[in-house]
């Protein structure tokens, strides 16, 4: 698992936010978000920016 994916999962879990809640706010399904965290689907730049905005962190903090 890449550092980015691990950071996404750790950030979400440390804030006690479900995958469902993140997915809802990104307007995607929970299964799509789960695939992102698992590295089973490509993460677009646009989606990465949306995730960083949702968690209110700089993209560089996720890298």
N, C-alpha and C positions, 0 to 999 in steps of 0.2 A: 504494500500500500504506500502510495506516495505521501510525502510530507503534507502536501496540500489537502489530500483527502483525509488524512489523519487529523489535521488541524480543524477541518470542517466538523468532523464527528466530535472531537474533543470540545470544541467551542459550543456546539449544540448541547451536548450532554452536560457540560459544566454549568450551563444556564438552565438546565432542566426543561428544555424545549423539545417537544416531540417532532419526529420527522413530519408528521401530519400538519403540525402548526407551521413549520417552515414552508412546506409544499403549498399550503393554502395561501400564504402570503406571497409566494412566488408565482402563484397561479399555475401550478403544475400538480400532478398527482403524487401521492405519497410514494408509489412504486418508482416513479421517475426520480424523485429525490433520493430514495434508497439506492438506486442504481448509480447515481452521481457519487454518493458517499462510498460505494463499493468499487468504484472505478469501472463499472460495467457500461457506462455511457460517457461520451465526451462532454466535457464541461466547456461551453462556449464562453467567450469573453464577456458577452452581455449577461449571461446567467451568473458568472463569477462576480461581476459588478453588483448585480441585484442581491446576491447572497451577502456580500460585504456590506451593502447598504442596510439590509435587513438586520444584520448583527451589529451595525454601527461600528465597523472596524475598517481600517485601511486594507486594501487588497494585499499589500505587502505583508501585513500581519498574518495572512493566511498562507503565504508562500513558504 
